[in-house]
Amino acid sequence: MAMNRERGPLVTFEFTDRDFTRLRDLVRKLTGISLSDQKRELVYGRLTRRLRALGIANFRDYCDFLEANLDHELEHFTNAITTNLTSFFRENHHFEMIAGEPLHDWLLRRLQENGRLRFWSAGCSTGEEAYSLAITLAETIPDVFNRDVKILATDLDTNVVATGRAGIYPENRIEALSGERKRTWFQKGSGDSAGMVKVADELRGMVTFNPLNLMGDWPMRGPFDIIFCRNVVIYFDKPTQATLFDRYANMLCDDGVLFIGHSETMAEICTRFDLVAKTMYRKLR
Ligand SMILES: C[S@@+](CC[C@H](N)C(=O)[O-])C[C@H]1O[C@@H](n2cnc3c(N)ncnc32)[C@H](O)[C@@H]1O
């Protein structure tokens, strides 16, 4: 038996092809996430801690447990399976587009005409995307905190939603930001919170974090002016992407914009949008 010097014997858990197929089918049905054969190791690695916590000895028993206790276990399961990589101002060209012409002008016009702007960060992970958007809006829309400008940030993974809502990050998460942005939009922790930063209250007031499975019902009415769904659909198969893009089109206002991730495309999947810039799509009327 292998040994881990700090923790003692390393317990291995039996994980058969059938177990992997059962988990893969469940993940796809419940979350839309499509796991390739190459993800087998990842699934094993991500779930062993959960098996250990539950005192379950092998994956077959865990599959039985999961199916019998979906109400409670689904959250732990999906939290373990999701990949949450993100950062502040990731794929910065999208934020530059929001701050520049012609998109910025369009947003100001919409705000003037409708008295409100609505944004949705769908698959927001730990919140950096939503706060980057909030910073961009705060820096470019006059008096934004006194206007009806709101960002909804949602994710399937309840742990990342809680992190986003708290708005507290290790200081190194913002090291690439300019000194001015750091000073203006983040508060440095001290004492027990040394090494951490907290997002400014005004920005936090603009963003509402909620858990939401994109595969389920969407309780919000919209319409949204801009939706971010970046680096999320890459985990879904094409039919699931097609359904999702169609639902986003239904949720956007006329000429509304959808941003997707750098390795994602709508080509040959959905015809309800026009590609206007790299990974930026405008809803067709
Ligand atoms: C790689 S992160 C992308 C975060 C951010 N949008 C970005 O581009 O930096 C993908 C996120 O999608 C979420 N996700 C995956 N499947 C989902 C689903 N069915 N419903 C909602 N969120 C989902 C994951 O939990 C994860 O936080």
The ligand as an SDF file (V2000), in Angstrom:
LIG
                    3D

 27 29  0  0  0  0  0  0  0  0999 V2000
  -14.0930   27.8790  -16.5100 C   0  0  0  0  0  0  0  0  0  0  0  0
  -15.3540   28.6550  -15.5560 S   0  0  0  0  0  0  0  0  0  0  0  0
  -15.5610   30.1700  -16.4620 C   0  0  0  0  0  0  0  0  0  0  0  0
  -15.6880   31.3630  -15.5410 C   0  0  0  0  0  0  0  0  0  0  0  0
  -15.8040   32.7110  -16.2440 C   0  0  0  0  0  0  0  0  0  0  0  0
  -16.9950   32.7740  -17.0460 N   0  0  0  0  0  0  0  0  0  0  0  0
  -14.5890   33.0120  -17.0750 C   0  0  0  0  0  0  0  0  0  0  0  0
  -14.6240   32.9300  -18.3090 O   0  0  0  0  0  0  0  0  0  0  0  0
  -13.5390   33.3150  -16.4950 O   0  0  0  0  0  0  0  0  0  0  0  0
  -16.8080   27.7290  -16.0270 C   0  0  0  0  0  0  0  0  0  0  0  0
  -17.9400   27.8500  -15.0230 C   0  0  0  0  0  0  0  0  0  0  0  0
  -19.1350   27.3150  -15.6000 O   0  0  0  0  0  0  0  0  0  0  0  0
  -19.8810   26.7260  -14.5620 C   0  0  0  0  0  0  0  0  0  0  0  0
  -20.8540   25.7700  -15.1170 N   0  0  0  0  0  0  0  0  0  0  0  0
  -20.6340   24.5810  -15.7200 C   0  0  0  0  0  0  0  0  0  0  0  0
  -21.7860   23.9790  -16.0190 N   0  0  0  0  0  0  0  0  0  0  0  0
  -22.7730   24.8100  -15.6250 C   0  0  0  0  0  0  0  0  0  0  0  0
  -24.1980   24.7550  -15.6550 C   0  0  0  0  0  0  0  0  0  0  0  0
  -24.8480   23.7060  -16.1700 N   0  0  0  0  0  0  0  0  0  0  0  0
  -24.8920   25.7870  -15.1360 N   0  0  0  0  0  0  0  0  0  0  0  0
  -24.2530   26.8640  -14.6000 C   0  0  0  0  0  0  0  0  0  0  0  0
  -22.9150   26.9770  -14.5330 N   0  0  0  0  0  0  0  0  0  0  0  0
  -22.1800   25.9610  -15.0290 C   0  0  0  0  0  0  0  0  0  0  0  0
  -18.8210   26.0610  -13.7000 C   0  0  0  0  0  0  0  0  0  0  0  0
  -19.2730   25.8010  -12.3930 O   0  0  0  0  0  0  0  0  0  0  0  0
  -17.6740   27.0700  -13.7570 C   0  0  0  0  0  0  0  0  0  0  0  0
  -17.6710   27.9240  -12.6400 O   0  0  0  0  0  0  0  0  0  0  0  0
  1  2  1  0
  2  3  1  0
  2 10  1  0
  3  4  1  0
  4  5  1  0
  5  6  1  0
  5  7  1  0
  7  8  2  0
  7  9  1  0
 10 11  1  0
 11 12  1  0
 11 26  1  0
 12 13  1  0
 13 14  1  0
 13 24  1  0
 14 15  1  0
 14 23  1  0
 15 16  2  0
 16 17  1  0
 17 18  1  0
 17 23  2  0
 18 19  1  0
 18 20  2  0
 20 21  1  0
 21 22  2  0
 22 23  1  0
 24 25  1  0
 24 26  1  0
 26 27  1  0
M  CHG  2   2   1   9  -1
M  END
$$$$
